[in-house]
Amino acid sequence: MNSSELDLDALARLARLALTPEEKATFQRQLADLLQHIERLSQVDVTGVEPSAHAHPLQNVWQEDEPQPGLPPAEALRNAPARRDQMIAVPKVVE
């Protein structure tokens, strides 16, 4: 797809953007440059390059999930804007 086939008005409508004529001209140029760059990338010989989802190998960086004691009620309620008994009071959402 080249930039002349690109309907910038349709893209702006889908993105819910109200573009001025100056913005349309700027974005049209930028999109044309982007599409030209993608076209150059599609011409790169990737024979022998194994497909991958990430550039670097992934490793699990999460710590073990071990149960730990929680906050005492007084500490948990310390910054609550409103309290009732030993709970945080919130406005009614569902009627």
mmCIF file as gemmi writes it, N, C-alpha and C atoms, coordinates in Angstrom:
data_model
loop_
_atom_site.group_PDB
_atom_site.id
_atom_site.type_symbol
_atom_site.label_atom_id
_atom_site.label_alt_id
_atom_site.label_comp_id
_atom_site.label_asym_id
_atom_site.label_entity_id
_atom_site.label_seq_id
_atom_site.pdbx_PDB_ins_code
_atom_site.Cartn_x
_atom_site.Cartn_y
_atom_site.Cartn_z
_atom_site.occupancy
_atom_site.B_iso_or_equiv
_atom_site.pdbx_formal_charge
_atom_site.auth_seq_id
_atom_site.auth_asym_id
_atom_site.pdbx_PDB_model_num
ATOM 1 N N . MET Axp A 1 ? 0.854 -1.162 0 1 0 ? 1 A 1
ATOM 2 C CA . MET Axp A 1 ? 0 0 0 1 0 ? 1 A 1
ATOM 3 C C . MET Axp A 1 ? 0.902 1.227 0 1 0 ? 1 A 1
ATOM 4 N N . ASN Axp A 2 ? 0.634 2.157 -0.896 1 0 ? 2 A 1
ATOM 5 C CA . ASN Axp A 2 ? 1.398 3.398 -0.882 1 0 ? 2 A 1
ATOM 6 C C . ASN Axp A 2 ? 0.561 4.502 -0.26 1 0 ? 2 A 1
ATOM 7 N N . SER Axp A 3 ? 1.204 5.654 -0.073 1 0 ? 3 A 1
ATOM 8 C CA . SER Axp A 3 ? 0.533 6.729 0.653 1 0 ? 3 A 1
ATOM 9 C C . SER Axp A 3 ? -0.645 7.307 -0.117 1 0 ? 3 A 1
ATOM 10 N N . SER Axp A 4 ? -0.668 7.173 -1.437 1 0 ? 4 A 1
ATOM 11 C CA . SER Axp A 4 ? -1.804 7.696 -2.197 1 0 ? 4 A 1
ATOM 12 C C . SER Axp A 4 ? -3.049 6.826 -1.995 1 0 ? 4 A 1
ATOM 13 N N . GLU Axp A 5 ? -2.843 5.531 -1.662 1 0 ? 5 A 1
ATOM 14 C CA . GLU Axp A 5 ? -3.971 4.639 -1.414 1 0 ? 5 A 1
ATOM 15 C C . GLU Axp A 5 ? -4.504 4.783 0.017 1 0 ? 5 A 1
ATOM 16 N N . LEU Axp A 6 ? -3.76 5.467 0.848 1 0 ? 6 A 1
ATOM 17 C CA . LEU Axp A 6 ? -4.108 5.603 2.24 1 0 ? 6 A 1
ATOM 18 C C . LEU Axp A 6 ? -5.143 6.712 2.418 1 0 ? 6 A 1
ATOM 19 N N . ASP Axp A 7 ? -6.271 6.366 3.018 1 0 ? 7 A 1
ATOM 20 C CA . ASP Axp A 7 ? -7.328 7.341 3.251 1 0 ? 7 A 1
ATOM 21 C C . ASP Axp A 7 ? -7.15 7.911 4.653 1 0 ? 7 A 1
ATOM 22 N N . LEU Axp A 8 ? -6.479 9.054 4.705 1 0 ? 8 A 1
ATOM 23 C CA . LEU Axp A 8 ? -6.174 9.666 5.988 1 0 ? 8 A 1
ATOM 24 C C . LEU Axp A 8 ? -7.437 10.085 6.733 1 0 ? 8 A 1
ATOM 25 N N . ASP Axp A 9 ? -8.464 10.503 6.01 1 0 ? 9 A 1
ATOM 26 C CA . ASP Axp A 9 ? -9.716 10.88 6.661 1 0 ? 9 A 1
ATOM 27 C C . ASP Axp A 9 ? -10.344 9.675 7.363 1 0 ? 9 A 1
ATOM 28 N N . ALA Axp A 10 ? -10.296 8.514 6.71 1 0 ? 10 A 1
ATOM 29 C CA . ALA Axp A 10 ? -10.854 7.303 7.322 1 0 ? 10 A 1
ATOM 30 C C . ALA Axp A 10 ? -10.052 6.902 8.556 1 0 ? 10 A 1
ATOM 31 N N . LEU Axp A 11 ? -8.714 7.005 8.479 1 0 ? 11 A 1
ATOM 32 C CA . LEU Axp A 11 ? -7.89 6.683 9.636 1 0 ? 11 A 1
ATOM 33 C C . LEU Axp A 11 ? -8.169 7.632 10.793 1 0 ? 11 A 1
ATOM 34 N N . ALA Axp A 12 ? -8.295 8.917 10.484 1 0 ? 12 A 1
ATOM 35 C CA . ALA Axp A 12 ? -8.581 9.9 11.528 1 0 ? 12 A 1
ATOM 36 C C . ALA Axp A 12 ? -9.941 9.623 12.159 1 0 ? 12 A 1
ATOM 37 N N . ARG Axp A 13 ? -10.896 9.239 11.347 1 0 ? 13 A 1
ATOM 38 C CA . ARG Axp A 13 ? -12.231 8.935 11.866 1 0 ? 13 A 1
ATOM 39 C C . ARG Axp A 13 ? -12.176 7.708 12.783 1 0 ? 13 A 1
ATOM 40 N N . LEU Axp A 14 ? -11.428 6.685 12.371 1 0 ? 14 A 1
ATOM 41 C CA . LEU Axp A 14 ? -11.296 5.488 13.193 1 0 ? 14 A 1
ATOM 42 C C . LEU Axp A 14 ? -10.594 5.795 14.516 1 0 ? 14 A 1
ATOM 43 N N . ALA Axp A 15 ? -9.62 6.705 14.472 1 0 ? 15 A 1
ATOM 44 C CA . ALA Axp A 15 ? -8.895 7.082 15.68 1 0 ? 15 A 1
ATOM 45 C C . ALA Axp A 15 ? -9.618 8.171 16.459 1 0 ? 15 A 1
ATOM 46 N N . ARG Axp A 16 ? -10.759 8.598 15.925 1 0 ? 16 A 1
ATOM 47 C CA . ARG Axp A 16 ? -11.564 9.653 16.55 1 0 ? 16 A 1
ATOM 48 C C . ARG Axp A 16 ? -10.765 10.936 16.742 1 0 ? 16 A 1
ATOM 49 N N . LEU Axp A 17 ? -10.055 11.312 15.661 1 0 ? 17 A 1
ATOM 50 C CA . LEU Axp A 17 ? -9.258 12.53 15.671 1 0 ? 17 A 1
ATOM 51 C C . LEU Axp A 17 ? -9.878 13.55 14.742 1 0 ? 17 A 1
ATOM 52 N N . ALA Axp A 18 ? -9.925 14.78 15.168 1 0 ? 18 A 1
ATOM 53 C CA . ALA Axp A 18 ? -10.358 15.879 14.311 1 0 ? 18 A 1
ATOM 54 C C . ALA Axp A 18 ? -9.09 16.592 13.852 1 0 ? 18 A 1
ATOM 55 N N . LEU Axp A 19 ? -8.718 16.413 12.602 1 0 ? 19 A 1
ATOM 56 C CA . LEU Axp A 19 ? -7.464 16.967 12.098 1 0 ? 19 A 1
ATOM 57 C C . LEU Axp A 19 ? -7.711 18.228 11.29 1 0 ? 19 A 1
ATOM 58 N N . THR Axp A 20 ? -6.825 19.191 11.486 1 0 ? 20 A 1
ATOM 59 C CA . THR Axp A 20 ? -6.869 20.399 10.662 1 0 ? 20 A 1
ATOM 60 C C . THR Axp A 20 ? -6.216 20.07 9.329 1 0 ? 20 A 1
ATOM 61 N N . PRO Axp A 21 ? -6.427 20.889 8.302 1 0 ? 21 A 1
ATOM 62 C CA . PRO Axp A 21 ? -5.764 20.636 7.01 1 0 ? 21 A 1
ATOM 63 C C . PRO Axp A 21 ? -4.238 20.595 7.127 1 0 ? 21 A 1
ATOM 64 N N . GLU Axp A 22 ? -3.667 21.423 8.009 1 0 ? 22 A 1
ATOM 65 C CA . GLU Axp A 22 ? -2.209 21.406 8.188 1 0 ? 22 A 1
ATOM 66 C C . GLU Axp A 22 ? -1.756 20.085 8.802 1 0 ? 22 A 1
ATOM 67 N N . GLU Axp A 23 ? -2.523 19.597 9.781 1 0 ? 23 A 1
ATOM 68 C CA . GLU Axp A 23 ? -2.19 18.319 10.399 1 0 ? 23 A 1
ATOM 69 C C . GLU Axp A 23 ? -2.328 17.177 9.404 1 0 ? 23 A 1
ATOM 70 N N . LYS Axp A 24 ? -3.356 17.239 8.566 1 0 ? 24 A 1
ATOM 71 C CA . LYS Axp A 24 ? -3.531 16.197 7.547 1 0 ? 24 A 1
ATOM 72 C C . LYS Axp A 24 ? -2.337 16.156 6.614 1 0 ? 24 A 1
ATOM 73 N N . ALA Axp A 25 ? -1.857 17.321 6.185 1 0 ? 25 A 1
ATOM 74 C CA . ALA Axp A 25 ? -0.704 17.363 5.276 1 0 ? 25 A 1
ATOM 75 C C . ALA Axp A 25 ? 0.536 16.801 5.968 1 0 ? 25 A 1
ATOM 76 N N . THR Axp A 26 ? 0.736 17.173 7.221 1 0 ? 26 A 1
ATOM 77 C CA . THR Axp A 26 ? 1.891 16.673 7.975 1 0 ? 26 A 1
ATOM 78 C C . THR Axp A 26 ? 1.812 15.166 8.151 1 0 ? 26 A 1
ATOM 79 N N . PHE Axp A 27 ? 0.651 14.676 8.59 1 0 ? 27 A 1
ATOM 80 C CA . PHE Axp A 27 ? 0.492 13.237 8.81 1 0 ? 27 A 1
ATOM 81 C C . PHE Axp A 27 ? 0.572 12.452 7.511 1 0 ? 27 A 1
ATOM 82 N N . GLN Axp A 28 ? 0.075 13.008 6.419 1 0 ? 28 A 1
ATOM 83 C CA . GLN Axp A 28 ? 0.163 12.326 5.121 1 0 ? 28 A 1
ATOM 84 C C . GLN Axp A 28 ? 1.635 12.118 4.751 1 0 ? 28 A 1
ATOM 85 N N . ARG Axp A 29 ? 2.456 13.172 4.958 1 0 ? 29 A 1
ATOM 86 C CA . ARG Axp A 29 ? 3.895 13.056 4.671 1 0 ? 29 A 1
ATOM 87 C C . ARG Axp A 29 ? 4.548 12.032 5.586 1 0 ? 29 A 1
ATOM 88 N N . GLN Axp A 30 ? 4.215 12.1 6.875 1 0 ? 30 A 1
ATOM 89 C CA . GLN Axp A 30 ? 4.815 11.17 7.829 1 0 ? 30 A 1
ATOM 90 C C . GLN Axp A 30 ? 4.416 9.728 7.543 1 0 ? 30 A 1
ATOM 91 N N . LEU Axp A 31 ? 3.164 9.503 7.204 1 0 ? 31 A 1
ATOM 92 C CA . LEU Axp A 31 ? 2.718 8.146 6.874 1 0 ? 31 A 1
ATOM 93 C C . LEU Axp A 31 ? 3.373 7.647 5.596 1 0 ? 31 A 1
ATOM 94 N N . ALA Axp A 32 ? 3.563 8.531 4.633 1 0 ? 32 A 1
ATOM 95 C CA . ALA Axp A 32 ? 4.245 8.143 3.395 1 0 ? 32 A 1
ATOM 96 C C . ALA Axp A 32 ? 5.678 7.722 3.694 1 0 ? 32 A 1
ATOM 97 N N . ASP Axp A 33 ? 6.368 8.477 4.567 1 0 ? 33 A 1
ATOM 98 C CA . ASP Axp A 33 ? 7.735 8.108 4.96 1 0 ? 33 A 1
ATOM 99 C C . ASP Axp A 33 ? 7.752 6.773 5.686 1 0 ? 33 A 1
ATOM 100 N N . LEU Axp A 34 ? 6.787 6.573 6.557 1 0 ? 34 A 1
ATOM 101 C CA . LEU Axp A 34 ? 6.703 5.318 7.303 1 0 ? 34 A 1
ATOM 102 C C . LEU Axp A 34 ? 6.474 4.13 6.371 1 0 ? 34 A 1
ATOM 103 N N . LEU Axp A 35 ? 5.542 4.277 5.452 1 0 ? 35 A 1
ATOM 104 C CA . LEU Axp A 35 ? 5.271 3.19 4.504 1 0 ? 35 A 1
ATOM 105 C C . LEU Axp A 35 ? 6.478 2.924 3.605 1 0 ? 35 A 1
ATOM 106 N N . GLN Axp A 36 ? 7.201 3.96 3.259 1 0 ? 36 A 1
ATOM 107 C CA . GLN Axp A 36 ? 8.408 3.779 2.444 1 0 ? 36 A 1
ATOM 108 C C . GLN Axp A 36 ? 9.46 3.004 3.244 1 0 ? 36 A 1
ATOM 109 N N . HIS Axp A 37 ? 9.599 3.307 4.516 1 0 ? 37 A 1
ATOM 110 C CA . HIS Axp A 37 ? 10.547 2.59 5.363 1 0 ? 37 A 1
ATOM 111 C C . HIS Axp A 37 ? 10.146 1.119 5.514 1 0 ? 37 A 1
ATOM 112 N N . ILE Axp A 38 ? 8.863 0.865 5.708 1 0 ? 38 A 1
ATOM 113 C CA . ILE Axp A 38 ? 8.387 -0.516 5.822 1 0 ? 38 A 1
ATOM 114 C C . ILE Axp A 38 ? 8.633 -1.272 4.534 1 0 ? 38 A 1
ATOM 115 N N . GLU Axp A 39 ? 8.463 -0.613 3.408 1 0 ? 39 A 1
ATOM 116 C CA . GLU Axp A 39 ? 8.735 -1.248 2.113 1 0 ? 39 A 1
ATOM 117 C C . GLU Axp A 39 ? 10.211 -1.629 2.016 1 0 ? 39 A 1
ATOM 118 N N . ARG Axp A 40 ? 11.095 -0.748 2.484 1 0 ? 40 A 1
ATOM 119 C CA . ARG Axp A 40 ? 12.533 -1.078 2.467 1 0 ? 40 A 1
ATOM 120 C C . ARG Axp A 40 ? 12.818 -2.261 3.385 1 0 ? 40 A 1
ATOM 121 N N . LEU Axp A 41 ? 12.158 -2.305 4.546 1 0 ? 41 A 1
ATOM 122 C CA . LEU Axp A 41 ? 12.363 -3.425 5.464 1 0 ? 41 A 1
ATOM 123 C C . LEU Axp A 41 ? 11.898 -4.745 4.853 1 0 ? 41 A 1
ATOM 124 N N . SER Axp A 42 ? 10.831 -4.71 4.08 1 0 ? 42 A 1
ATOM 125 C CA . SER Axp A 42 ? 10.312 -5.942 3.479 1 0 ? 42 A 1
ATOM 126 C C . SER Axp A 42 ? 11.248 -6.482 2.412 1 0 ? 42 A 1
ATOM 127 N N . GLN Axp A 43 ? 12.193 -5.678 1.959 1 0 ? 43 A 1
ATOM 128 C CA . GLN Axp A 43 ? 13.14 -6.123 0.935 1 0 ? 43 A 1
ATOM 129 C C . GLN Axp A 43 ? 14.414 -6.726 1.53 1 0 ? 43 A 1
ATOM 130 N N . VAL Axp A 44 ? 14.554 -6.699 2.843 1 0 ? 44 A 1
ATOM 131 C CA . VAL Axp A 44 ? 15.738 -7.238 3.512 1 0 ? 44 A 1
ATOM 132 C C . VAL Axp A 44 ? 15.71 -8.763 3.421 1 0 ? 44 A 1
ATOM 133 N N . ASP Axp A 45 ? 16.867 -9.344 3.075 1 0 ? 45 A 1
ATOM 134 C CA . ASP Axp A 45 ? 16.964 -10.798 2.972 1 0 ? 45 A 1
ATOM 135 C C . ASP Axp A 45 ? 17.093 -11.391 4.375 1 0 ? 45 A 1
ATOM 136 N N . VAL Axp A 46 ? 16.105 -12.153 4.788 1 0 ? 46 A 1
ATOM 137 C CA . VAL Axp A 46 ? 16.115 -12.766 6.11 1 0 ? 46 A 1
ATOM 138 C C . VAL Axp A 46 ? 16.247 -14.286 6.011 1 0 ? 46 A 1
ATOM 139 N N . THR Axp A 47 ? 16.802 -14.75 4.931 1 0 ? 47 A 1
ATOM 140 C CA . THR Axp A 47 ? 17.008 -16.18 4.753 1 0 ? 47 A 1
ATOM 141 C C . THR Axp A 47 ? 17.938 -16.688 5.852 1 0 ? 47 A 1
ATOM 142 N N . GLY Axp A 48 ? 17.54 -17.721 6.521 1 0 ? 48 A 1
ATOM 143 C CA . GLY Axp A 48 ? 18.355 -18.302 7.577 1 0 ? 48 A 1
ATOM 144 C C . GLY Axp A 48 ? 18.167 -17.645 8.937 1 0 ? 48 A 1
ATOM 145 N N . VAL Axp A 49 ? 17.345 -16.635 9.016 1 0 ? 49 A 1
ATOM 146 C CA . VAL Axp A 49 ? 17.084 -15.996 10.308 1 0 ? 49 A 1
ATOM 147 C C . VAL Axp A 49 ? 15.852 -16.649 10.905 1 0 ? 49 A 1
ATOM 148 N N . GLU Axp A 50 ? 16.035 -17.211 12.077 1 0 ? 50 A 1
ATOM 149 C CA . GLU Axp A 50 ? 14.923 -17.91 12.719 1 0 ? 50 A 1
ATOM 150 C C . GLU Axp A 50 ? 13.916 -16.903 13.281 1 0 ? 50 A 1
ATOM 151 N N . PRO Axp A 51 ? 12.627 -17.117 13.03 1 0 ? 51 A 1
ATOM 152 C CA . PRO Axp A 51 ? 11.617 -16.199 13.57 1 0 ? 51 A 1
ATOM 153 C C . PRO Axp A 51 ? 11.625 -16.223 15.094 1 0 ? 51 A 1
ATOM 154 N N . SER Axp A 52 ? 11.382 -15.083 15.678 1 0 ? 52 A 1
ATOM 155 C CA . SER Axp A 52 ? 11.304 -15.009 17.131 1 0 ? 52 A 1
ATOM 156 C C . SER Axp A 52 ? 10.301 -13.939 17.522 1 0 ? 52 A 1
ATOM 157 N N . ALA Axp A 53 ? 9.749 -14.105 18.701 1 0 ? 53 A 1
ATOM 158 C CA . ALA Axp A 53 ? 8.782 -13.129 19.193 1 0 ? 53 A 1
ATOM 159 C C . ALA Axp A 53 ? 9.49 -11.98 19.896 1 0 ? 53 A 1
ATOM 160 N N . HIS Axp A 54 ? 10.722 -12.212 20.379 1 0 ? 54 A 1
ATOM 161 C CA . HIS Axp A 54 ? 11.455 -11.202 21.118 1 0 ? 54 A 1
ATOM 162 C C . HIS Axp A 54 ? 12.906 -11.16 20.641 1 0 ? 54 A 1
ATOM 163 N N . ALA Axp A 55 ? 13.507 -10 20.741 1 0 ? 55 A 1
ATOM 164 C CA . ALA Axp A 55 ? 14.901 -9.857 20.321 1 0 ? 55 A 1
ATOM 165 C C . ALA Axp A 55 ? 15.858 -10.514 21.303 1 0 ? 55 A 1
ATOM 166 N N . HIS Axp A 56 ? 15.47 -10.597 22.559 1 0 ? 56 A 1
ATOM 167 C CA . HIS Axp A 56 ? 16.312 -11.199 23.588 1 0 ? 56 A 1
ATOM 168 C C . HIS Axp A 56 ? 15.575 -12.364 24.225 1 0 ? 56 A 1
ATOM 169 N N . PRO Axp A 57 ? 16.318 -13.363 24.666 1 0 ? 57 A 1
ATOM 170 C CA . PRO Axp A 57 ? 15.637 -14.485 25.325 1 0 ? 57 A 1
ATOM 171 C C . PRO Axp A 57 ? 14.922 -14.014 26.584 1 0 ? 57 A 1
ATOM 172 N N . LEU Axp A 58 ? 13.772 -14.607 26.814 1 0 ? 58 A 1
ATOM 173 C CA . LEU Axp A 58 ? 12.99 -14.24 27.986 1 0 ? 58 A 1
ATOM 174 C C . LEU Axp A 58 ? 13.322 -15.171 29.14 1 0 ? 58 A 1
ATOM 175 N N . GLN Axp A 59 ? 13.32 -14.605 30.329 1 0 ? 59 A 1
ATOM 176 C CA . GLN Axp A 59 ? 13.497 -15.432 31.518 1 0 ? 59 A 1
ATOM 177 C C . GLN Axp A 59 ? 12.542 -14.935 32.58 1 0 ? 59 A 1
ATOM 178 N N . ASN Axp A 60 ? 12.157 -15.817 33.44 1 0 ? 60 A 1
ATOM 179 C CA . ASN Axp A 60 ? 11.219 -15.467 34.492 1 0 ? 60 A 1
ATOM 180 C C . ASN Axp A 60 ? 11.952 -14.631 35.545 1 0 ? 60 A 1
ATOM 181 N N . VAL Axp A 61 ? 11.483 -13.407 35.748 1 0 ? 61 A 1
ATOM 182 C CA . VAL Axp A 61 ? 12.124 -12.529 36.726 1 0 ? 61 A 1
ATOM 183 C C . VAL Axp A 61 ? 11.262 -12.365 37.97 1 0 ? 61 A 1
ATOM 184 N N . TRP Axp A 62 ? 10.189 -13.105 38.065 1 0 ? 62 A 1
ATOM 185 C CA . TRP Axp A 62 ? 9.303 -12.993 39.218 1 0 ? 62 A 1
ATOM 186 C C . TRP Axp A 62 ? 9.866 -13.783 40.376 1 0 ? 62 A 1
ATOM 187 N N . GLN Axp A 63 ? 9.639 -13.284 41.559 1 0 ? 63 A 1
ATOM 188 C CA . GLN Axp A 63 ? 10.046 -14.024 42.737 1 0 ? 63 A 1
ATOM 189 C C . GLN Axp A 63 ? 9.022 -15.118 43.019 1 0 ? 63 A 1
ATOM 190 N N . GLU Axp A 64 ? 9.407 -16.052 43.816 1 0 ? 64 A 1
ATOM 191 C CA . GLU Axp A 64 ? 8.5 -17.127 44.183 1 0 ? 64 A 1
ATOM 192 C C . GLU Axp A 64 ? 7.295 -16.546 44.908 1 0 ? 64 A 1
ATOM 193 N N . ASP Axp A 65 ? 6.151 -17.122 44.675 1 0 ? 65 A 1
ATOM 194 C CA . ASP Axp A 65 ? 4.92 -16.672 45.314 1 0 ? 65 A 1
ATOM 195 C C . ASP Axp A 65 ? 4.765 -17.406 46.64 1 0 ? 65 A 1
ATOM 196 N N . GLU Axp A 66 ? 5.22 -16.763 47.687 1 0 ? 66 A 1
ATOM 197 C CA . GLU Axp A 66 ? 5.161 -17.375 49.008 1 0 ? 66 A 1
ATOM 198 C C . GLU Axp A 66 ? 4.209 -16.564 49.884 1 0 ? 66 A 1
ATOM 199 N N . PRO Axp A 67 ? 3.348 -17.228 50.62 1 0 ? 67 A 1
ATOM 200 C CA . PRO Axp A 67 ? 2.429 -16.493 51.497 1 0 ? 67 A 1
ATOM 201 C C . PRO Axp A 67 ? 3.206 -15.728 52.564 1 0 ? 67 A 1
ATOM 202 N N . GLN Axp A 68 ? 2.747 -14.502 52.808 1 0 ? 68 A 1
ATOM 203 C CA . GLN Axp A 68 ? 3.352 -13.658 53.842 1 0 ? 68 A 1
ATOM 204 C C . GLN Axp A 68 ? 2.23 -13.021 54.642 1 0 ? 68 A 1
ATOM 205 N N . PRO Axp A 69 ? 2.507 -12.626 55.858 1 0 ? 69 A 1
ATOM 206 C CA . PRO Axp A 69 ? 1.448 -12.006 56.647 1 0 ? 69 A 1
ATOM 207 C C . PRO Axp A 69 ? 1.016 -10.683 56.019 1 0 ? 69 A 1
ATOM 208 N N . GLY Axp A 70 ? -0.278 -10.4 56.103 1 0 ? 70 A 1
ATOM 209 C CA . GLY Axp A 70 ? -0.806 -9.162 55.553 1 0 ? 70 A 1
ATOM 210 C C . GLY Axp A 70 ? -0.695 -8.015 56.54 1 0 ? 70 A 1
ATOM 211 N N . LEU Axp A 71 ? -1.248 -6.884 56.157 1 0 ? 71 A 1
ATOM 212 C CA . LEU Axp A 71 ? -1.243 -5.732 57.045 1 0 ? 71 A 1
ATOM 213 C C . LEU Axp A 71 ? -2.248 -5.925 58.164 1 0 ? 71 A 1
ATOM 214 N N . PRO Axp A 72 ? -1.936 -5.432 59.335 1 0 ? 72 A 1
ATOM 215 C CA . PRO Axp A 72 ? -2.95 -5.445 60.39 1 0 ? 72 A 1
ATOM 216 C C . PRO Axp A 72 ? -4.067 -4.475 60.009 1 0 ? 72 A 1
ATOM 217 N N . PRO Axp A 73 ? -5.312 -4.717 60.436 1 0 ? 73 A 1
ATOM 218 C CA . PRO Axp A 73 ? -6.435 -3.863 60.031 1 0 ? 73 A 1
ATOM 219 C C . PRO Axp A 73 ? -6.2 -2.384 60.304 1 0 ? 73 A 1
ATOM 220 N N . ALA Axp A 74 ? -5.62 -2.032 61.4 1 0 ? 74 A 1
ATOM 221 C CA . ALA Axp A 74 ? -5.395 -0.616 61.712 1 0 ? 74 A 1
ATOM 222 C C . ALA Axp A 74 ? -4.472 0.03 60.685 1 0 ? 74 A 1
ATOM 223 N N . GLU Axp A 75 ? -3.441 -0.684 60.275 1 0 ? 75 A 1
ATOM 224 C CA . GLU Axp A 75 ? -2.499 -0.165 59.279 1 0 ? 75 A 1
ATOM 225 C C . GLU Axp A 75 ? -3.157 -0.071 57.904 1 0 ? 75 A 1
ATOM 226 N N . ALA Axp A 76 ? -3.966 -1.063 57.543 1 0 ? 76 A 1
ATOM 227 C CA . ALA Axp A 76 ? -4.639 -1.05 56.246 1 0 ? 76 A 1
ATOM 228 C C . ALA Axp A 76 ? -5.657 0.076 56.154 1 0 ? 76 A 1
ATOM 229 N N . LEU Axp A 77 ? -6.29 0.41 57.255 1 0 ? 77 A 1
ATOM 230 C CA . LEU Axp A 77 ? -7.329 1.451 57.268 1 0 ? 77 A 1
ATOM 231 C C . LEU Axp A 77 ? -6.771 2.849 57.548 1 0 ? 77 A 1
ATOM 232 N N . ARG Axp A 78 ? -5.493 2.944 57.782 1 0 ? 78 A 1
ATOM 233 C CA . ARG Axp A 78 ? -4.905 4.21 58.205 1 0 ? 78 A 1
ATOM 234 C C . ARG Axp A 78 ? -5.171 5.349 57.224 1 0 ? 78 A 1
ATOM 235 N N . ASN Axp A 79 ? -5.055 5.13 55.918 1 0 ? 79 A 1
ATOM 236 C CA . ASN Axp A 79 ? -5.251 6.175 54.913 1 0 ? 79 A 1
ATOM 237 C C . ASN Axp A 79 ? -6.603 6.091 54.212 1 0 ? 79 A 1
ATOM 238 N N . ALA Axp A 80 ? -7.483 5.258 54.696 1 0 ? 80 A 1
ATOM 239 C CA . ALA Axp A 80 ? -8.797 5.126 54.06 1 0 ? 80 A 1
ATOM 240 C C . ALA Axp A 80 ? -9.59 6.42 54.256 1 0 ? 80 A 1
ATOM 241 N N . PRO Axp A 81 ? -10.235 6.916 53.204 1 0 ? 81 A 1
ATOM 242 C CA . PRO Axp A 81 ? -10.992 8.156 53.341 1 0 ? 81 A 1
ATOM 243 C C . PRO Axp A 81 ? -12.227 7.998 54.23 1 0 ? 81 A 1
ATOM 244 N N . ALA Axp A 82 ? -12.816 6.817 54.248 1 0 ? 82 A 1
ATOM 245 C CA . ALA Axp A 82 ? -13.991 6.572 55.093 1 0 ? 82 A 1
ATOM 246 C C . ALA Axp A 82 ? -13.928 5.134 55.587 1 0 ? 82 A 1
ATOM 247 N N . ARG Axp A 83 ? -14.324 4.942 56.848 1 0 ? 83 A 1
ATOM 248 C CA . ARG Axp A 83 ? -14.288 3.596 57.441 1 0 ? 83 A 1
ATOM 249 C C . ARG Axp A 83 ? -15.626 3.279 58.086 1 0 ? 83 A 1
ATOM 250 N N . ARG Axp A 84 ? -15.928 1.986 58.106 1 0 ? 84 A 1
ATOM 251 C CA . ARG Axp A 84 ? -17.118 1.504 58.813 1 0 ? 84 A 1
ATOM 252 C C . ARG Axp A 84 ? -16.727 0.157 59.414 1 0 ? 84 A 1
ATOM 253 N N . ASP Axp A 85 ? -16.83 0.037 60.713 1 0 ? 85 A 1
ATOM 254 C CA . ASP Axp A 85 ? -16.359 -1.132 61.456 1 0 ? 85 A 1
ATOM 255 C C . ASP Axp A 85 ? -14.876 -1.333 61.134 1 0 ? 85 A 1
ATOM 256 N N . GLN Axp A 86 ? -14.493 -2.472 60.648 1 0 ? 86 A 1
ATOM 257 C CA . GLN Axp A 86 ? -13.1 -2.736 60.278 1 0 ? 86 A 1
ATOM 258 C C . GLN Axp A 86 ? -12.955 -2.818 58.755 1 0 ? 86 A 1
ATOM 259 N N . MET Axp A 87 ? -13.717 -1.963 58.026 1 0 ? 87 A 1
ATOM 260 C CA . MET Axp A 87 ? -13.714 -2.002 56.555 1 0 ? 87 A 1
ATOM 261 C C . MET Axp A 87 ? -13.56 -0.603 55.986 1 0 ? 87 A 1
ATOM 262 N N . ILE Axp A 88 ? -13.131 -0.545 54.722 1 0 ? 88 A 1
ATOM 263 C CA . ILE Axp A 88 ? -13.098 0.711 53.99 1 0 ? 88 A 1
ATOM 264 C C . ILE Axp A 88 ? -14.48 0.942 53.423 1 0 ? 88 A 1
ATOM 265 N N . ALA Axp A 89 ? -15.077 2.091 53.692 1 0 ? 89 A 1
ATOM 266 C CA . ALA Axp A 89 ? -16.415 2.414 53.184 1 0 ? 89 A 1
ATOM 267 C C . ALA Axp A 89 ? -16.273 3.079 51.812 1 0 ? 89 A 1
ATOM 268 N N . VAL Axp A 90 ? -17.035 2.565 50.864 1 0 ? 90 A 1
ATOM 269 C CA . VAL Axp A 90 ? -17.01 3.135 49.493 1 0 ? 90 A 1
ATOM 270 C C . VAL Axp A 90 ? -18.441 3.47 49.088 1 0 ? 90 A 1
ATOM 271 N N . PRO Axp A 91 ? -18.614 4.385 48.117 1 0 ? 91 A 1
ATOM 272 C CA . PRO Axp A 91 ? -19.958 4.705 47.656 1 0 ? 91 A 1
ATOM 273 C C . PRO Axp A 91 ? -20.598 3.503 46.979 1 0 ? 91 A 1
ATOM 274 N N . LYS Axp A 92 ? -21.905 3.421 47.063 1 0 ? 92 A 1
ATOM 275 C CA . LYS Axp A 92 ? -22.66 2.346 46.425 1 0 ? 92 A 1
ATOM 276 C C . LYS Axp A 92 ? -22.558 2.505 44.913 1 0 ? 92 A 1
ATOM 277 N N . VAL Axp A 93 ? -22.207 1.439 44.213 1 0 ? 93 A 1
ATOM 278 C CA . VAL Axp A 93 ? -22.018 1.485 42.772 1 0 ? 93 A 1
ATOM 279 C C . VAL Axp A 93 ? -23.202 0.832 42.056 1 0 ? 93 A 1
ATOM 280 N N . VAL Axp A 94 ? -23.671 -0.278 42.574 1 0 ? 94 A 1
ATOM 281 C CA . VAL Axp A 94 ? -24.765 -1.031 41.962 1 0 ? 94 A 1
ATOM 282 C C . VAL Axp A 94 ? -26.027 -0.822 42.781 1 0 ? 94 A 1
ATOM 283 N N . GLU Axp A 95 ? -27.102 -0.545 42.116 1 0 ? 95 A 1
ATOM 284 C CA . GLU Axp A 95 ? -28.379 -0.366 42.832 1 0 ? 95 A 1
ATOM 285 C C . GLU Axp A 95 ? -29.263 -1.559 42.641 1 0 ? 95 A 1
